[in-house]
Amino acid sequence: MTVLTRTGERRLDGPVLRHPLGVYPEYRADPLTLFYDNALAYGGSVRLRLAHQQVHLLVEPEHIEQVLVTHAERYEKGISYRSLNYLLGPGLLTSGGELWKRQRALIKPAFARRHVETEIPLMVECAQRMRTRLDARAADGEAFDLVPEVMGFAADVVCRAVLGADLDGVLPQIEDDVRQGVSWVMQHMSAPIQIPPELPTPGNRRLHRARRRLHQVVDEVIGKHRHTEGDTHSLLARLLAARDDTGHAMDDEQLRHEVLTFLLAGHETTGGALAWTIYELCRNPAVLDRVRAEIDAYPDALDDPEVVRAALPTLEYTGRAIDEAMRLHPPAWAFSRTALETDHFDRFDLAPGAIVVISPFVNQRLPQFWDSPLTYDPDRFTKERNRARPPFRYFPFGWGAHLCVGQHMALIEIRVGLAMLLSRYDIELVNGMRVRENPEISNIPDPVMIRLSRREHVAAQEA
């Protein structure tokens, strides 16, 4: 529905609230439910007042396409990215304009399929370390939260793949500093009045200490690579060698921004997606049986990277199960844009400075786009149904020019981690519990309480 103001402006309809902060209290408590319920109530795109700001949640595919594709030059990355920029610097995730175009052109070839597949032995090695930790969990039979374990696996992979260094001594500190940074970003971006990060508040001081430690680790590794002492097969080595058409290369400061971006994005999104997939499989035993049947076609050999490499293309239903978990629980649950100039839509207009929110979480659960949208059904993702699906129904990795460059690596990593876990363990959700969505920078389940037991054939082989 269109609302016509006294000045003749067209604007989206939305709830009229007397609370001085509008829907801000609901946003702080549960942004996913706030956005989803209002999209349902208003049948699509809707305007929401958060404190002193009007936020436009765009749902209709034609509205999203206009912002992200056809009129993309009229928008810049929105307010959430400003907070991220304090943590990461102007890397691929937070930058825009000519800097973003130049950086994407330099970085995208480093994530080519042939390069990503060379990381499979590293992924297997990291999954083996995770299984060593989980064997102790299986032996004691106690319930525990799976999320820190799979997040640790994802951090292990991305840190070693990106930096290519011996990180055993500093990996726990990197994980802790990234978590502190994420916590600060979430508090800063969601505050009705943002305190400048330069002010010496306790939270800001913690952020600066974490950033200094991260910068020190990354800068030391960059320095070693510059002097050819680093791993020549790492992502960092490929970025050091990257040149654009004019011969331009990244300097050390820009490399640091990109490395920090990969450490955050590759850790949070991949670990969260793996945790959500395991959660949904445990709640849907018939689907779990089909996934496990694919994996069990390779008995006794998923510790061999070459066997894993050969197996991955055959795990077709497993891939569908991952896709469906990311439909219901997309790690990148929303992103924002800010209008740089006036833009006209079919039934509303956006003025310069207007805030736009686009949410894969909302679109991927709407009944106008999906049958039985809250049901977990991997058969939605057959090749035929994928080809027939219209745009902006499913976009967990973004869309168009801003499609995540690490998409292929993330999907391979999730398959490797999932296959190596399910081949070894039976996993039981404690009390069949439902898990809370935890939408921070990524949507991470909170918690996934499970019990593990070694599968009978594994225990028999090792007896």
C-alpha positions in Angstrom: 0.0 0.0 0.0 1.2 3.5 -0.8 0.8 6.4 1.7 0.5 9.9 0.2 1.9 12.6 2.5 0.6 16.2 2.7 3.4 17.3 0.4 2.4 14.8 -2.2 5.3 12.4 -1.6 4.7 8.7 -2.0 5.9 6.5 0.8 5.6 2.9 1.9 3.0 2.0 4.5 4.1 0.8 7.9 3.0 0.6 11.5 2.1 3.8 13.4 3.6 3.6 16.8 3.4 6.0 19.8 6.6 4.7 21.4 9.2 7.5 21.1 11.7 5.0 19.7 9.3 3.4 17.3 10.1 -0.3 16.8 13.6 0.1 18.1 12.9 -2.0 21.3 11.6 -4.8 19.2 14.6 -4.5 16.8 17.0 -4.8 19.7 15.2 -7.8 21.1 14.6 -9.8 17.8 15.2 -8.1 14.5 14.4 -11.2 12.5 10.9 -11.6 13.9 10.3 -7.8 13.6 11.2 -7.8 9.9 9.5 -11.1 9.0 6.2 -10.3 10.9 5.9 -6.8 9.3 6.6 -8.2 5.8 3.8 -10.7 6.4 1.5 -8.1 7.9 2.0 -5.6 5.1 2.3 -8.1 2.2 5.7 -7.0 1.1 7.9 -4.0 1.4 7.3 -1.9 4.5 8.5 1.2 6.3 9.6 1.0 9.9 10.7 3.7 12.3 13.7 2.9 14.4 14.2 5.7 16.9 14.8 8.8 14.7 15.3 6.9 11.4 12.9 5.5 8.9 14.0 2.1 7.6 12.6 0.7 4.4 12.5 -3.1 4.3 12.3 -4.0 0.6 10.8 -7.4 -0.1 9.4 -7.4 -3.7 12.0 -8.7 -6.2 11.5 -5.7 -8.5 12.3 -3.3 -5.6 15.4 -5.3 -4.6 16.6 -5.5 -8.2 16.3 -1.7 -8.6 18.5 -1.1 -5.5 21.1 -3.8 -6.2 21.2 -3.9 -9.9 19.5 -1.4 -12.2 20.0 1.7 -10.0 22.9 0.4 -7.9 24.9 3.6 -8.6 22.3 5.6 -6.7 23.1 3.7 -3.4 26.0 3.2 -1.1 26.6 0.5 1.5 24.5 1.4 4.5 24.9 2.3 8.1 25.8 -1.2 9.3 29.0 -1.2 7.2 30.2 2.0 8.9 30.6 0.1 12.2 32.2 -2.8 10.4 34.7 -0.4 8.8 36.1 0.5 12.3 36.9 -3.1 12.9 38.1 -4.2 9.4 39.0 -1.1 7.5 37.9 -0.4 3.9 38.1 -3.9 2.5 35.9 -5.7 0.0 33.0 -6.1 2.5 32.8 -2.4 3.6 34.2 -0.4 0.7 32.3 1.0 -2.3 32.8 2.9 -5.5 36.1 2.7 -7.4 38.0 1.2 -4.5 35.5 -1.7 -4.3 35.6 -2.3 -8.1 39.4 -2.3 -8.1 39.7 -4.6 -5.1 37.1 -7.1 -6.4 38.9 -7.3 -9.7 42.1 -8.1 -7.8 40.6 -10.5 -5.3 38.1 -12.6 -7.4 40.7 -14.6 -9.3 42.3 -15.7 -6.0 39.0 -17.6 -5.3 38.8 -19.4 -8.6 37.6 -23.0 -8.4 41.1 -24.4 -9.2 42.6 -22.5 -6.2 39.8 -23.4 -3.8 40.1 -27.1 -4.5 43.8 -27.0 -3.5 42.5 -26.1 0.0 40.7 -29.5 0.4 43.6 -31.2 2.1 43.8 -28.3 4.6 40.0 -28.5 5.3 40.4 -32.3 5.9 43.3 -31.6 8.3 41.3 -29.1 10.2 38.3 -31.4 10.4 40.5 -34.1 11.7 41.6 -31.8 14.5 38.0 -31.0 15.3 37.2 -34.8 15.4 40.1 -35.3 17.8 38.4 -32.8 20.2 35.0 -34.4 19.6 36.2 -37.9 20.3 36.6 -36.9 23.9 33.1 -35.5 24.0 31.8 -38.7 22.5 33.7 -40.8 25.1 32.2 -38.9 28.1 28.7 -38.8 26.8 27.9 -35.4 28.2 25.7 -32.8 26.4 27.6 -29.8 25.0 27.2 -26.9 22.7 28.2 -27.8 19.1 28.5 -24.2 18.0 32.0 -23.4 19.5 33.4 -26.6 18.0 32.3 -25.9 14.4 33.1 -22.2 14.7 36.6 -23.3 15.8 36.8 -25.6 12.7 35.8 -22.7 10.5 38.3 -20.4 12.1 41.1 -23.0 11.8 40.4 -23.3 8.0 40.1 -19.7 7.2 43.1 -18.6 9.3 45.4 -21.2 7.7 44.0 -20.8 4.2 44.4 -17.0 4.3 47.6 -16.6 6.2 49.3 -19.9 5.4 51.3 -19.8 8.6 51.9 -21.9 11.7 49.2 -20.3 13.8 48.8 -22.9 16.6 50.2 -20.4 19.2 48.0 -17.5 18.2 44.8 -19.0 16.7 42.8 -18.9 20.0 43.7 -15.3 20.5 42.7 -14.5 16.9 39.3 -16.1 17.5 38.9 -14.2 20.8 39.8 -10.9 19.2 37.4 -11.5 16.3 34.6 -12.2 18.8 35.4 -9.1 20.8 35.3 -7.1 17.5 32.0 -8.6 16.5 30.5 -7.8 19.9 31.6 -4.1 19.6 30.3 -3.8 16.0 26.8 -5.2 17.0 26.5 -2.8 20.0 27.7 0.2 17.9 25.6 -0.4 14.8 22.4 -1.0 16.9 22.8 1.9 19.3 20.2 4.7 18.8 23.1 7.2 19.5 26.5 5.9 18.3 29.4 6.8 20.5 32.5 7.7 18.3 35.0 4.9 18.5 37.7 7.4 19.3 36.3 8.2 22.7 38.1 6.1 25.5 35.1 4.2 26.8 35.7 0.7 28.2 34.1 -0.9 25.1 36.1 1.2 22.7 39.4 0.5 24.6 38.7 -3.3 24.3 38.1 -2.9 20.6 41.3 -1.0 20.1 43.3 -3.6 22.0 41.8 -6.4 19.9 42.5 -4.5 16.7 46.1 -3.9 17.7 46.6 -7.6 18.3 45.0 -8.6 15.0 47.0 -6.0 13.1 50.2 -7.3 14.7 49.6 -10.9 13.7 48.5 -10.0 10.2 51.3 -7.5 9.6 53.9 -10.0 10.7 52.6 -12.7 8.3 52.4 -10.1 5.4 56.0 -9.1 6.2 57.2 -12.8 6.0 55.4 -13.3 2.7 57.0 -10.1 1.3 60.4 -11.7 2.0 59.2 -15.1 0.5 59.3 -16.8 3.9 55.5 -17.4 3.9 53.4 -20.2 2.4 53.5 -19.6 -1.4 50.2 -21.4 -1.8 48.1 -19.4 0.7 45.4 -16.9 -0.3 47.6 -14.1 1.0 50.4 -15.2 -1.4 47.9 -15.0 -4.3 46.7 -11.5 -3.2 50.4 -10.4 -3.0 50.9 -11.5 -6.6 47.6 -10.0 -7.9 47.8 -7.2 -10.4 45.1 -5.3 -12.3 45.3 -4.3 -15.9 47.4 -1.2 -15.1 49.9 -3.3 -13.0 48.5 -2.0 -9.7 49.0 -4.2 -6.6 47.7 -3.9 -3.1 50.0 -2.3 -0.5 50.4 -3.8 3.0 47.6 -1.6 4.5 45.0 -2.7 1.9 46.2 -6.3 2.3 45.6 -6.1 6.0 42.0 -4.8 5.4 41.2 -7.7 3.1 42.8 -10.3 5.3 40.8 -9.1 8.3 37.7 -9.2 6.2 38.3 -12.8 5.2 39.1 -13.8 8.8 35.7 -12.4 10.0 33.5 -13.4 7.0 35.0 -16.8 6.4 34.8 -17.7 10.1 31.4 -16.5 11.0 29.3 -17.4 8.0 30.7 -20.9 7.3 30.7 -22.0 11.0 27.1 -20.8 11.4 25.9 -22.5 8.2 27.5 -25.8 9.3 25.9 -25.6 12.8 22.5 -24.8 11.3 22.7 -27.7 8.8 23.5 -30.2 11.6 20.7 -28.8 13.7 18.1 -29.3 10.8 19.4 -32.8 10.0 19.0 -33.9 13.6 15.4 -32.6 13.6 14.6 -34.3 10.3 15.8 -37.9 10.5 14.6 -39.0 7.1 16.7 -36.3 5.5 19.6 -37.2 7.7 19.3 -40.9 6.6 19.6 -39.8 2.9 22.5 -37.5 3.6 24.3 -40.3 5.5 23.7 -42.8 2.8 25.6 -40.6 0.3 28.4 -40.1 2.8 28.6 -43.8 3.7 29.3 -44.7 0.0 32.9 -43.8 1.0 33.5 -45.9 4.1 36.8 -45.8 6.0 38.4 -43.3 3.7 37.2 -39.8 4.5 40.5 -39.0 6.2 42.1 -39.2 2.7 42.0 -35.8 1.0 42.0 -37.3 -2.4 39.1 -39.5 -1.6 37.3 -36.5 -0.2 38.0 -34.5 -3.3 36.5 -37.3 -5.5 33.5 -37.7 -3.2 32.4 -34.1 -3.0 30.8 -33.9 -6.5 28.8 -37.0 -5.7 27.3 -35.6 -2.5 24.4 -34.0 -4.4 21.6 -34.5 -1.9 24.0 -33.4 0.9 24.5 -30.1 -1.0 20.7 -29.7 -1.2 20.4 -30.2 2.5 23.0 -27.5 3.1 21.2 -25.1 0.7 17.9 -25.7 2.5 19.5 -25.0 5.9 20.8 -21.7 4.5 17.4 -20.9 3.1 15.8 -21.1 6.6 18.9 -19.7 8.4 21.0 -17.6 6.0 24.2 -16.6 7.8 24.1 -13.1 6.1 20.6 -12.4 7.4 20.3 -8.8 6.2 22.3 -6.0 4.6 21.7 -2.3 4.1 22.0 0.5 1.5 21.7 4.2 1.8 20.2 6.3 -1.1 22.6 8.9 -2.5 19.9 10.5 -4.6 16.1 10.4 -5.1 14.8 7.1 -6.5 11.3 6.4 -7.8 9.6 3.0 -7.4 6.2 1.7 -8.5 4.4 2.9 -5.5 6.8 4.9 -3.4 9.8 7.2 -3.6 13.1 7.2 -1.6 14.8 10.5 -0.8 18.6 11.0 -0.5 19.7 9.5 2.8 16.9 6.9 2.9 17.9 3.7 4.6 17.1 0.4 2.8 17.2 -3.0 4.4 17.2 -6.2 2.3 16.9 -9.5 4.2 17.5 -12.9 2.7 16.0 -14.3 6.0 12.7 -12.6 5.2 12.5 -13.4 1.5 13.6 -17.0 1.9 10.6 -17.7 4.3 7.8 -15.8 2.7 4.7 -17.8 1.7 4.3 -15.8 -1.6 7.7 -17.1 -2.7 7.8 -20.6 -1.1 5.3 -23.5 -0.5 5.3 -24.5 3.2 8.1 -22.0 3.8 8.9 -23.1 7.3 9.3 -26.7 6.4 12.8 -28.1 5.9 12.8 -29.8 2.5 16.0 -30.2 0.5 14.1 -31.3 -2.6 13.4 -27.6 -3.2 17.0 -27.4 -4.5 17.0 -29.9 -7.4 18.7 -28.7 -10.5 15.3 -28.3 -12.3 13.8 -26.3 -9.5 16.9 -24.1 -9.1 16.8 -23.2 -12.8 13.1 -22.4 -12.6 13.3 -20.2 -9.5 12.8 -16.4 -10.1 15.3 -13.9 -8.8 15.5 -12.7 -5.2 13.8 -15.6 -3.6 17.0 -17.3 -2.5 20.2 -15.3 -2.1 22.2 -16.3 1.0 25.5 -15.1 -0.6 24.1 -11.8 -1.9 23.4 -11.0 -5.5 24.8 -9.6 -8.7 28.1 -7.8 -8.6 28.2 -8.1 -4.8 27.9 -11.9 -4.8 30.3 -13.2 -2.2 33.6 -14.1 -3.8 34.1 -16.9 -1.2 30.9 -18.7 -2.0 32.5 -21.7 -3.6 35.1 -22.1 -0.8 32.4 -21.9 1.9 30.2 -24.5 0.3 33.1 -26.9 -0.1 34.2 -26.4 3.5 30.7 -27.0 4.8 30.5 -30.3 2.8 33.9 -31.4 4.1 33.1 -30.6 7.7 29.6 -32.2 7.5 30.8 -35.4 5.8 33.6 -36.0 8.2 31.3 -35.4 11.2 28.5 -37.6 10.0 30.7 -40.4 8.8 32.1 -40.7 12.4 29.4 -39.8 14.9 25.7 -40.3 15.7 24.4 -36.9 16.8 21.5 -36.4 19.1 19.9 -33.1 19.9 19.3 -32.8 23.6 15.6 -33.0 24.3 15.0 -32.3 20.7 15.3 -28.6 21.6 14.5 -25.7 19.4 17.4 -23.3 18.9 17.3 -19.5 19.0 18.4 -17.5 16.0 21.2 -15.2 17.1 21.4 -12.5 14.4 24.6 -10.6 15.0 26.9 -9.9 12.0 26.0 -13.5 11.0 23.1 -15.6 12.1 24.6 -18.1 14.4 22.5 -20.6 16.4 22.5 -20.2 20.1 23.1 -22.9 21.3 23.0 -26.3 19.6 23.1 -28.7 22.6 24.0 -32.3 21.5 25.3 -35.6 22.6 27.8 -37.5 20.4 28.4 -41.2 20.1 30.8 -43.0 17.8 29.0 -44.9 15.1 29.1 -48.6 15.5 31.2 -49.4 12.4 33.8 -46.7 13.4 34.0 -48.1 17.0 34.3 -51.6 15.6 37.1 -50.7 13.2 39.1 -49.0 16.0 38.5 -51.6 18.6 
